[in-house]
Amino acid sequence: QVQLVESGGGLVQAGGSLRLSCAASGRTFSNYVMGWFRQAPGKEREFVALIIRSNTVYADSVKGRFTISGDSAKTTVYLQMSGLKPEDTAVYYCGARRFYSTSYRDYDYWGQGTQVTVSS
């Protein structure tokens, strides 16, 4: 059974940092796209970053502030967030799919999410 479990969320002041983790199990994810998405209240889920093999892609809103990484087997994928802003406040989700996409609708597997709150 495929499981994605996020952790590492919390409350942080603007300008601070957090590292989110996504623990993946239940199948081999080494050739999967692993993505981070976020959803703020009343808004649609949006793309944040993804990693496929060693290649990474970022949303413009987080480029230069967030870094996605993972071990080669993709058993754990991280999202290092720095320079956090109040507008980064959202539930952050880890997702997985076989082929490249930045659309949350295309992802097959999801975690339960972890709350990130940035105070001003």
N, CA, C and O atoms as CSV, one atom per row, in Angstrom:
chain,resi,resn,atom,element,x,y,z
A,1,GLN,N,N,0.839,-1.186,0.000
A,1,GLN,CA,C,0.000,0.000,0.000
A,1,GLN,C,C,0.881,1.246,0.000
A,1,GLN,O,O,1.767,1.392,0.843
A,2,VAL,N,N,0.631,2.139,-0.949
A,2,VAL,CA,C,1.425,3.355,-1.053
A,2,VAL,C,C,1.054,4.318,0.065
A,2,VAL,O,O,-0.119,4.564,0.345
A,3,GLN,N,N,2.082,4.846,0.687
A,3,GLN,CA,C,1.868,5.857,1.728
A,3,GLN,C,C,2.854,6.995,1.559
A,3,GLN,O,O,4.046,6.776,1.341
A,4,LEU,N,N,2.345,8.204,1.660
A,4,LEU,CA,C,3.166,9.404,1.724
A,4,LEU,C,C,2.809,10.104,3.028
A,4,LEU,O,O,1.642,10.397,3.288
A,5,VAL,N,N,3.815,10.366,3.836
A,5,VAL,CA,C,3.563,10.967,5.144
A,5,VAL,C,C,4.433,12.207,5.295
A,5,VAL,O,O,5.661,12.126,5.323
A,6,GLU,N,N,3.772,13.356,5.392
A,6,GLU,CA,C,4.486,14.611,5.565
A,6,GLU,C,C,4.687,14.916,7.045
A,6,GLU,O,O,3.911,14.494,7.903
A,7,SER,N,N,5.747,15.657,7.309
A,7,SER,CA,C,6.012,16.127,8.658
A,7,SER,C,C,6.874,17.377,8.577
A,7,SER,O,O,7.432,17.695,7.527
A,8,GLY,N,N,6.976,18.085,9.704
A,8,GLY,CA,C,7.871,19.228,9.772
A,8,GLY,C,C,7.204,20.582,9.735
A,8,GLY,O,O,7.875,21.608,9.852
A,9,GLY,N,N,5.891,20.603,9.574
A,9,GLY,CA,C,5.199,21.880,9.569
A,9,GLY,C,C,5.176,22.515,10.951
A,9,GLY,O,O,5.567,21.899,11.943
A,10,GLY,N,N,4.712,23.751,10.995
A,10,GLY,CA,C,4.626,24.438,12.276
A,10,GLY,C,C,4.407,25.921,12.092
A,10,GLY,O,O,4.096,26.400,11.002
A,11,LEU,N,N,4.581,26.638,13.195
A,11,LEU,CA,C,4.413,28.093,13.220
A,11,LEU,C,C,5.792,28.733,13.246
A,11,LEU,O,O,6.641,28.370,14.060
A,12,VAL,N,N,6.008,29.686,12.353
A,12,VAL,CA,C,7.304,30.350,12.267
A,12,VAL,C,C,7.086,31.821,11.946
A,12,VAL,O,O,6.095,32.185,11.313
A,13,GLN,N,N,8.004,32.654,12.379
A,13,GLN,CA,C,7.896,34.082,12.081
A,13,GLN,C,C,8.382,34.353,10.664
A,13,GLN,O,O,9.179,33.597,10.109
A,14,ALA,N,N,7.898,35.425,10.099
A,14,ALA,CA,C,8.342,35.828,8.767
A,14,ALA,C,C,9.861,35.952,8.743
A,14,ALA,O,O,10.471,36.489,9.667
A,15,GLY,N,N,10.455,35.445,7.671
A,15,GLY,CA,C,11.898,35.430,7.549
A,15,GLY,C,C,12.545,34.154,8.058
A,15,GLY,O,O,13.729,33.912,7.821
A,16,GLY,N,N,11.774,33.348,8.751
A,16,GLY,CA,C,12.291,32.120,9.332
A,16,GLY,C,C,12.364,30.977,8.336
A,16,GLY,O,O,12.101,31.144,7.145
A,17,SER,N,N,12.728,29.812,8.855
A,17,SER,CA,C,12.925,28.625,8.017
A,17,SER,C,C,12.218,27.415,8.612
A,17,SER,O,O,12.007,27.323,9.821
A,18,LEU,N,N,11.865,26.503,7.736
A,18,LEU,CA,C,11.323,25.207,8.129
A,18,LEU,C,C,11.788,24.179,7.112
A,18,LEU,O,O,12.046,24.514,5.956
A,19,ARG,N,N,11.894,22.940,7.540
A,19,ARG,CA,C,12.160,21.853,6.608
A,19,ARG,C,C,11.044,20.829,6.709
A,19,ARG,O,O,10.805,20.252,7.770
A,20,LEU,N,N,10.371,20.612,5.605
A,20,LEU,CA,C,9.332,19.601,5.523
A,20,LEU,C,C,9.925,18.303,4.998
A,20,LEU,O,O,10.843,18.305,4.179
A,21,SER,N,N,9.377,17.190,5.489
A,21,SER,CA,C,9.795,15.872,5.026
A,21,SER,C,C,8.584,15.111,4.513
A,21,SER,O,O,7.468,15.278,5.003
A,22,CYS,N,N,8.829,14.280,3.526
A,22,CYS,CA,C,7.800,13.397,2.981
A,22,CYS,C,C,8.392,11.996,2.926
A,22,CYS,O,O,9.297,11.724,2.137
A,23,ALA,N,N,7.878,11.118,3.763
A,23,ALA,CA,C,8.347,9.735,3.795
A,23,ALA,C,C,7.444,8.898,2.894
A,23,ALA,O,O,6.231,8.840,3.089
A,24,ALA,N,N,8.058,8.253,1.904
A,24,ALA,CA,C,7.309,7.485,0.915
A,24,ALA,C,C,7.556,5.992,1.098
A,24,ALA,O,O,8.691,5.570,1.318
A,25,SER,N,N,6.512,5.206,1.007
A,25,SER,CA,C,6.649,3.750,1.134
A,25,SER,C,C,5.572,3.061,0.312
A,25,SER,O,O,4.607,3.688,-0.126
A,26,GLY,N,N,5.753,1.772,0.111
A,26,GLY,CA,C,4.741,0.983,-0.572
A,26,GLY,C,C,5.041,0.651,-2.022
A,26,GLY,O,O,4.396,-0.216,-2.611
A,27,ARG,N,N,6.001,1.327,-2.588
A,27,ARG,CA,C,6.447,1.005,-3.938
A,27,ARG,C,C,7.789,1.689,-4.171
A,27,ARG,O,O,8.284,2.420,-3.313
A,28,THR,N,N,8.371,1.442,-5.344
A,28,THR,CA,C,9.648,2.074,-5.685
A,28,THR,C,C,9.376,3.423,-6.333
A,28,THR,O,O,8.709,3.505,-7.365
A,29,PHE,N,N,9.893,4.470,-5.724
A,29,PHE,CA,C,9.634,5.819,-6.211
A,29,PHE,C,C,10.827,6.445,-6.923
A,29,PHE,O,O,10.785,7.625,-7.270
A,30,SER,N,N,11.883,5.679,-7.145
A,30,SER,CA,C,13.110,6.265,-7.691
A,30,SER,C,C,12.890,6.930,-9.048
A,30,SER,O,O,13.575,7.902,-9.367
A,31,ASN,N,N,11.955,6.431,-9.854
A,31,ASN,CA,C,11.693,7.031,-11.168
A,31,ASN,C,C,10.405,7.849,-11.191
A,31,ASN,O,O,9.908,8.208,-12.258
A,32,TYR,N,N,9.881,8.133,-10.035
A,32,TYR,CA,C,8.655,8.919,-9.937
A,32,TYR,C,C,8.973,10.401,-9.794
A,32,TYR,O,O,10.043,10.782,-9.319
A,33,VAL,N,N,8.035,11.215,-10.210
A,33,VAL,CA,C,8.077,12.645,-9.906
A,33,VAL,C,C,7.506,12.825,-8.502
A,33,VAL,O,O,6.393,12.383,-8.215
A,34,MET,N,N,8.263,13.468,-7.646
A,34,MET,CA,C,7.801,13.777,-6.300
A,34,MET,C,C,7.603,15.288,-6.214
A,34,MET,O,O,8.528,16.064,-6.454
A,35,GLY,N,N,6.398,15.685,-5.873
A,35,GLY,CA,C,6.089,17.102,-5.866
A,35,GLY,C,C,5.598,17.591,-4.526
A,35,GLY,O,O,5.015,16.840,-3.744
A,36,TRP,N,N,5.842,18.857,-4.274
A,36,TRP,CA,C,5.259,19.544,-3.128
A,36,TRP,C,C,4.238,20.558,-3.663
A,36,TRP,O,O,4.503,21.306,-4.605
A,37,PHE,N,N,3.084,20.551,-3.035
A,37,PHE,CA,C,2.020,21.481,-3.362
A,37,PHE,C,C,1.541,22.116,-2.071
A,37,PHE,O,O,1.847,21.630,-0.982
A,38,ARG,N,N,0.794,23.194,-2.191
A,38,ARG,CA,C,0.228,23.813,-1.001
A,38,ARG,C,C,-1.160,24.330,-1.296
A,38,ARG,O,O,-1.515,24.647,-2.431
A,39,GLN,N,N,-1.933,24.402,-0.223
A,39,GLN,CA,C,-3.310,24.880,-0.364
A,39,GLN,C,C,-3.649,25.780,0.805
A,39,GLN,O,O,-3.660,25.344,1.957
A,40,ALA,N,N,-3.927,27.045,0.502
A,40,ALA,CA,C,-4.358,28.003,1.504
A,40,ALA,C,C,-5.881,27.969,1.580
A,40,ALA,O,O,-6.538,27.554,0.626
A,41,PRO,N,N,-6.449,28.406,2.710
A,41,PRO,CA,C,-7.905,28.384,2.853
A,41,PRO,C,C,-8.602,29.143,1.729
A,41,PRO,O,O,-8.253,30.283,1.425
A,42,GLY,N,N,-9.580,28.502,1.124
A,42,GLY,CA,C,-10.357,29.137,0.066
A,42,GLY,C,C,-9.668,29.198,-1.275
A,42,GLY,O,O,-10.196,29.780,-2.222
A,43,LYS,N,N,-8.484,28.600,-1.366
A,43,LYS,CA,C,-7.743,28.653,-2.625
A,43,LYS,C,C,-7.511,27.248,-3.164
A,43,LYS,O,O,-7.601,26.257,-2.440
A,44,GLU,N,N,-7.213,27.197,-4.449
A,44,GLU,CA,C,-6.928,25.917,-5.086
A,44,GLU,C,C,-5.521,25.458,-4.704
A,44,GLU,O,O,-4.643,26.267,-4.403
A,45,ARG,N,N,-5.336,24.157,-4.724
A,45,ARG,CA,C,-4.007,23.614,-4.455
A,45,ARG,C,C,-3.058,24.087,-5.563
A,45,ARG,O,O,-3.403,24.057,-6.745
A,46,GLU,N,N,-1.851,24.526,-5.159
A,46,GLU,CA,C,-0.913,25.053,-6.143
A,46,GLU,C,C,0.439,24.361,-6.041
A,46,GLU,O,O,0.865,23.896,-4.984
A,47,PHE,N,N,1.078,24.322,-7.186
A,47,PHE,CA,C,2.395,23.718,-7.293
A,47,PHE,C,C,3.436,24.557,-6.561
A,47,PHE,O,O,3.414,25.787,-6.611
A,48,VAL,N,N,4.349,23.864,-5.878
A,48,VAL,CA,C,5.449,24.532,-5.193
A,48,VAL,C,C,6.794,24.119,-5.802
A,48,VAL,O,O,7.583,24.967,-6.217
A,49,ALA,N,N,7.041,22.812,-5.850
A,49,ALA,CA,C,8.319,22.314,-6.362
A,49,ALA,C,C,8.185,20.838,-6.673
A,49,ALA,O,O,7.318,20.153,-6.130
A,50,LEU,N,N,9.043,20.355,-7.544
A,50,LEU,CA,C,9.092,18.923,-7.805
A,50,LEU,C,C,10.520,18.484,-8.086
A,50,LEU,O,O,11.388,19.284,-8.437
A,51,ILE,N,N,10.729,17.200,-7.921
A,51,ILE,CA,C,12.021,16.605,-8.216
A,51,ILE,C,C,11.789,15.314,-8.996
A,51,ILE,O,O,10.950,14.493,-8.625
A,52,ILE,N,N,12.538,15.147,-10.073
A,52,ILE,CA,C,12.508,13.923,-10.864
A,52,ILE,C,C,13.943,13.541,-11.135
A,52,ILE,O,O,14.694,14.277,-11.775
A,53,ARG,N,N,14.307,12.387,-10.641
A,53,ARG,CA,C,15.714,11.984,-10.551
A,53,ARG,C,C,16.457,13.100,-9.834
A,53,ARG,O,O,16.162,13.338,-8.663
A,54,SER,N,N,17.388,13.792,-10.447
A,54,SER,CA,C,18.096,14.874,-9.761
A,54,SER,C,C,17.686,16.242,-10.284
A,54,SER,O,O,18.278,17.256,-9.915
A,55,ASN,N,N,16.685,16.269,-11.135
A,55,ASN,CA,C,16.238,17.535,-11.711
A,55,ASN,C,C,15.126,18.146,-10.868
A,55,ASN,O,O,14.253,17.437,-10.369
A,56,THR,N,N,15.165,19.451,-10.714
A,56,THR,CA,C,14.184,20.149,-9.882
A,56,THR,C,C,13.508,21.277,-10.654
A,56,THR,O,O,14.089,21.872,-11.563
A,57,VAL,N,N,12.281,21.550,-10.272
A,57,VAL,CA,C,11.494,22.626,-10.862
A,57,VAL,C,C,10.788,23.348,-9.717
A,57,VAL,O,O,10.314,22.712,-8.775
A,58,TYR,N,N,10.719,24.664,-9.801
A,58,TYR,CA,C,10.108,25.463,-8.737
A,58,TYR,C,C,9.074,26.429,-9.296
A,58,TYR,O,O,9.194,26.902,-10.427
A,59,ALA,N,N,8.066,26.713,-8.497
A,59,ALA,CA,C,7.151,27.793,-8.806
A,59,ALA,C,C,7.909,29.113,-8.665
A,59,ALA,O,O,8.814,29.233,-7.839
A,60,ASP,N,N,7.537,30.086,-9.469
A,60,ASP,CA,C,8.226,31.384,-9.415
A,60,ASP,C,C,8.148,32.006,-8.020
A,60,ASP,O,O,9.071,32.694,-7.586
A,61,SER,N,N,7.049,31.760,-7.333
A,61,SER,CA,C,6.825,32.391,-6.036
A,61,SER,C,C,7.782,31.895,-4.956
A,61,SER,O,O,7.945,32.555,-3.930
A,62,VAL,N,N,8.412,30.752,-5.170
A,62,VAL,CA,C,9.296,30.212,-4.144
A,62,VAL,C,C,10.742,30.084,-4.622
A,62,VAL,O,O,11.628,29.728,-3.845
A,63,LYS,N,N,10.974,30.373,-5.890
A,63,LYS,CA,C,12.308,30.207,-6.454
A,63,LYS,C,C,13.317,31.063,-5.678
A,63,LYS,O,O,13.076,32.242,-5.418
A,64,GLY,N,N,14.427,30.460,-5.322
A,64,GLY,CA,C,15.456,31.169,-4.569
A,64,GLY,C,C,15.263,31.110,-3.068
A,64,GLY,O,O,16.170,31.466,-2.316
A,65,ARG,N,N,14.087,30.665,-2.612
A,65,ARG,CA,C,13.817,30.573,-1.169
A,65,ARG,C,C,13.633,29.127,-0.717
A,65,ARG,O,O,14.004,28.773,0.402
A,66,PHE,N,N,13.068,28.303,-1.573
A,66,PHE,CA,C,12.800,26.910,-1.229
A,66,PHE,C,C,13.732,25.993,-2.019
A,66,PHE,O,O,14.123,26.299,-3.146
A,67,THR,N,N,14.077,24.864,-1.403
A,67,THR,CA,C,14.897,23.867,-2.068
A,67,THR,C,C,14.304,22.490,-1.842
A,67,THR,O,O,14.069,22.087,-0.702
A,68,ILE,N,N,14.061,21.768,-2.928
A,68,ILE,CA,C,13.568,20.400,-2.834
A,68,ILE,C,C,14.733,19.444,-3.024
A,68,ILE,O,O,15.613,19.679,-3.852
A,69,SER,N,N,14.735,18.374,-2.259
A,69,SER,CA,C,15.794,17.376,-2.384
A,69,SER,C,C,15.244,16.032,-1.956
A,69,SER,O,O,14.174,15.937,-1.356
A,70,GLY,N,N,16.002,14.995,-2.279
A,70,GLY,CA,C,15.574,13.665,-1.877
A,70,GLY,C,C,16.710,12.678,-2.024
A,70,GLY,O,O,17.675,12.936,-2.743
A,71,ASP,N,N,16.600,11.550,-1.346
A,71,ASP,CA,C,17.602,10.513,-1.543
A,71,ASP,C,C,17.337,9.851,-2.893
A,71,ASP,O,O,16.271,10.044,-3.476
A,72,SER,N,N,18.289,9.079,-3.389
A,72,SER,CA,C,18.201,8.520,-4.746
A,72,SER,C,C,17.003,7.596,-4.904
A,72,SER,O,O,16.441,7.479,-5.993
A,73,ALA,N,N,16.622,6.954,-3.837
A,73,ALA,CA,C,15.480,6.040,-3.902
A,73,ALA,C,C,14.158,6.756,-3.676
A,73,ALA,O,O,13.083,6.164,-3.781
A,74,LYS,N,N,14.260,8.055,-3.360
A,74,LYS,CA,C,13.068,8.865,-3.093
A,74,LYS,C,C,12.248,8.291,-1.929
A,74,LYS,O,O,11.026,8.428,-1.900
A,75,THR,N,N,12.913,7.660,-0.991
A,75,THR,CA,C,12.166,7.201,0.176
A,75,THR,C,C,11.796,8.380,1.064
A,75,THR,O,O,10.812,8.332,1.803
A,76,THR,N,N,12.589,9.430,0.983
A,76,THR,CA,C,12.279,10.665,1.705
A,76,THR,C,C,12.581,11.849,0.798
A,76,THR,O,O,13.649,11.930,0.190
A,77,VAL,N,N,11.631,12.756,0.720
A,77,VAL,CA,C,11.802,13.978,-0.051
A,77,VAL,C,C,11.637,15.156,0.906
A,77,VAL,O,O,10.743,15.169,1.752
A,78,TYR,N,N,12.509,16.133,0.757
A,78,TYR,CA,C,12.510,17.275,1.664
A,78,TYR,C,C,12.151,18.563,0.924
A,78,TYR,O,O,12.364,18.695,-0.281
A,79,LEU,N,N,11.612,19.480,1.668
A,79,LEU,CA,C,11.410,20.833,1.168
A,79,LEU,C,C,11.975,21.781,2.213
A,79,LEU,O,O,11.363,22.009,3.257
A,80,GLN,N,N,13.144,22.329,1.924
A,80,GLN,CA,C,13.765,23.311,2.802
A,80,GLN,C,C,13.225,24.673,2.426
A,80,GLN,O,O,13.374,25.125,1.290
A,81,MET,N,N,12.592,25.326,3.396
A,81,MET,CA,C,11.965,26.621,3.145
A,81,MET,C,C,12.660,27.676,3.983
A,81,MET,O,O,12.777,27.531,5.200
A,82,SER,N,N,13.117,28.728,3.345
A,82,SER,CA,C,13.740,29.828,4.051
A,82,SER,C,C,13.145,31.135,3.545
A,82,SER,O,O,12.462,31.167,2.522
A,83,GLY,N,N,13.411,32.199,4.268
A,83,GLY,CA,C,12.824,33.479,3.885
A,83,GLY,C,C,11.318,33.417,3.818
A,83,GLY,O,O,10.705,33.984,2.914
A,84,LEU,N,N,10.713,32.722,4.782
A,84,LEU,CA,C,9.267,32.501,4.740
A,84,LEU,C,C,8.501,33.805,4.888
A,84,LEU,O,O,8.900,34.714,5.617
A,85,LYS,N,N,7.382,33.863,4.168
A,85,LYS,CA,C,6.516,35.030,4.155
A,85,LYS,C,C,5.123,34.623,4.624
A,85,LYS,O,O,4.762,33.451,4.521
A,86,PRO,N,N,4.338,35.560,5.135
A,86,PRO,CA,C,2.967,35.213,5.546
A,86,PRO,C,C,2.163,34.566,4.419
A,86,PRO,O,O,1.309,33.720,4.682
A,87,GLU,N,N,2.419,34.943,3.196
A,87,GLU,CA,C,1.686,34.358,2.061
A,87,GLU,C,C,2.090,32.913,1.767
A,87,GLU,O,O,1.485,32.264,0.914
A,88,ASP,N,N,3.102,32.410,2.462
A,88,ASP,CA,C,3.460,30.993,2.339
A,88,ASP,C,C,2.604,30.121,3.250
A,88,ASP,O,O,2.692,28.894,3.198
A,89,THR,N,N,1.785,30.742,4.077
A,89,THR,CA,C,0.920,29.997,4.986
A,89,THR,C,C,-0.061,29.129,4.200
A,89,THR,O,O,-0.799,29.623,3.348
A,90,ALA,N,N,-0.057,27.829,4.498
A,90,ALA,CA,C,-0.901,26.880,3.779
A,90,ALA,C,C,-0.695,25.492,4.378
A,90,ALA,O,O,0.190,25.278,5.207
A,91,VAL,N,N,-1.528,24.563,3.941
A,91,VAL,CA,C,-1.256,23.151,4.179
A,91,VAL,C,C,-0.391,22.670,3.020
A,91,VAL,O,O,-0.743,22.849,1.854
A,92,TYR,N,N,0.726,22.066,3.345
A,92,TYR,CA,C,1.663,21.584,2.339
A,92,TYR,C,C,1.490,20.078,2.164
A,92,TYR,O,O,1.473,19.317,3.131
A,93,TYR,N,N,1.360,19.669,0.890
A,93,TYR,CA,C,1.138,18.274,0.555
A,93,TYR,C,C,2.272,17.738,-0.310
A,93,TYR,O,O,2.832,18.447,-1.145
A,94,CYS,N,N,2.586,16.492,-0.093
A,94,CYS,CA,C,3.522,15.766,-0.926
A,94,CYS,C,C,2.711,14.889,-1.876
A,94,CYS,O,O,1.750,14.240,-1.464
A,95,GLY,N,N,3.101,14.874,-3.139
A,95,GLY,CA,C,2.409,14.061,-4.123
A,95,GLY,C,C,3.400,13.297,-4.995
A,95,GLY,O,O,4.571,13.665,-5.090
A,96,ALA,N,N,2.919,12.235,-5.627
A,96,ALA,CA,C,3.783,11.437,-6.493
A,96,ALA,C,C,3.023,10.999,-7.731
A,96,ALA,O,O,1.834,10.684,-7.682
A,97,ARG,N,N,3.752,10.988,-8.848
A,97,ARG,CA,C,3.200,10.459,-10.084
A,97,ARG,C,C,4.335,9.994,-10.967
A,97,ARG,O,O,5.500,10.304,-10.721
A,98,ARG,N,N,3.983,9.248,-11.998
A,98,ARG,CA,C,5.012,8.610,-12.812
A,98,ARG,C,C,5.679,9.593,-13.777
A,98,ARG,O,O,6.875,9.477,-14.046
A,99,PHE,N,N,4.915,10.559,-14.301
A,99,PHE,CA,C,5.476,11.452,-15.319
A,99,PHE,C,C,5.383,12.905,-14.886
A,99,PHE,O,O,4.609,13.259,-13.997
A,100,TYR,N,N,6.190,13.740,-15.534
A,100,TYR,CA,C,6.300,15.152,-15.180
A,100,TYR,C,C,4.954,15.866,-15.303
A,100,TYR,O,O,4.251,15.727,-16.303
A,101,SER,N,N,4.613,16.629,-14.270
A,101,SER,CA,C,3.468,17.520,-14.313
A,101,SER,C,C,3.549,18.470,-13.133
A,101,SER,O,O,4.007,18.096,-12.054
A,102,THR,N,N,3.100,19.705,-13.344
A,102,THR,CA,C,2.987,20.650,-12.230
A,102,THR,C,C,1.536,20.852,-11.822
A,102,THR,O,O,1.238,21.713,-10.995
A,103,SER,N,N,0.634,20.066,-12.395
A,103,SER,CA,C,-0.781,20.169,-12.057
A,103,SER,C,C,-1.142,19.151,-10.992
A,103,SER,O,O,-0.894,17.955,-11.149
A,104,TYR,N,N,-1.724,19.631,-9.915
A,104,TYR,CA,C,-2.067,18.713,-8.825
A,104,TYR,C,C,-3.066,17.654,-9.289
A,104,TYR,O,O,-3.112,16.558,-8.732
A,105,ARG,N,N,-3.857,17.975,-10.296
A,105,ARG,CA,C,-4.888,17.042,-10.771
A,105,ARG,C,C,-4.284,15.785,-11.377
A,105,ARG,O,O,-4.955,14.759,-11.484
A,106,ASP,N,N,-3.023,15.863,-11.771
A,106,ASP,CA,C,-2.381,14.725,-12.432
A,106,ASP,C,C,-1.731,13.756,-11.451
A,106,ASP,O,O,-1.304,12.670,-11.845
A,107,TYR,N,N,-1.651,14.136,-10.183
A,107,TYR,CA,C,-0.907,13.309,-9.235
A,107,TYR,C,C,-1.765,12.170,-8.701
A,107,TYR,O,O,-2.954,12.335,-8.427
A,108,ASP,N,N,-1.130,11.011,-8.560
A,108,ASP,CA,C,-1.834,9.789,-8.202
A,108,ASP,C,C,-1.851,9.523,-6.698
A,108,ASP,O,O,-2.815,8.973,-6.167
A,109,TYR,N,N,-0.795,9.911,-6.033
A,109,TYR,CA,C,-0.655,9.622,-4.613
A,109,TYR,C,C,-0.444,10.914,-3.834
A,109,TYR,O,O,0.248,11.826,-4.286
A,110,TRP,N,N,-1.059,10.971,-2.646
A,110,TRP,CA,C,-0.966,12.160,-1.801
A,110,TRP,C,C,-0.770,11.784,-0.351
A,110,TRP,O,O,-1.216,10.733,0.110
A,111,GLY,N,N,-0.090,12.671,0.358
A,111,GLY,CA,C,-0.042,12.561,1.802
A,111,GLY,C,C,-1.196,13.320,2.417
A,111,GLY,O,O,-2.043,13.874,1.716
A,112,GLN,N,N,-1.217,13.337,3.743
A,112,GLN,CA,C,-2.327,13.969,4.465
A,112,GLN,C,C,-2.121,15.464,4.648
A,112,GLN,O,O,-3.059,16.180,5.001
A,113,GLY,N,N,-0.911,15.941,4.414
A,113,GLY,CA,C,-0.618,17.363,4.525
A,113,GLY,C,C,-0.056,17.744,5.877
A,113,GLY,O,O,-0.278,17.070,6.882
A,114,THR,N,N,0.685,18.854,5.873
A,114,THR,CA,C,1.226,19.399,7.115
A,114,THR,C,C,1.066,20.918,7.067
A,114,THR,O,O,1.360,21.558,6.057
A,115,GLN,N,N,0.595,21.479,8.181
A,115,GLN,CA,C,0.274,22.904,8.222
A,115,GLN,C,C,1.532,23.737,8.427
A,115,GLN,O,O,2.340,23.455,9.313
A,116,VAL,N,N,1.688,24.758,7.603
A,116,VAL,CA,C,2.746,25.755,7.783
A,116,VAL,C,C,2.070,27.104,7.976
A,116,VAL,O,O,1.275,27.539,7.142
A,117,THR,N,N,2.393,27.759,9.080
A,117,THR,CA,C,1.830,29.074,9.375
A,117,THR,C,C,2.975,30.050,9.597
A,117,THR,O,O,3.843,29.828,10.442
A,118,VAL,N,N,2.965,31.132,8.828
A,118,VAL,CA,C,4.008,32.146,8.933
A,118,VAL,C,C,3.379,33.424,9.475
A,118,VAL,O,O,2.488,34.000,8.850
A,119,SER,N,N,3.841,33.857,10.626
A,119,SER,CA,C,3.293,35.066,11.236
A,119,SER,C,C,4.114,36.284,10.832
A,119,SER,O,O,5.320,36.200,10.601
A,120,SER,N,N,3.425,37.415,10.754
A,120,SER,CA,C,4.108,38.645,10.324
A,120,SER,C,C,4.679,39.405,11.502
A,120,SER,O,O,5.285,40.461,11.320
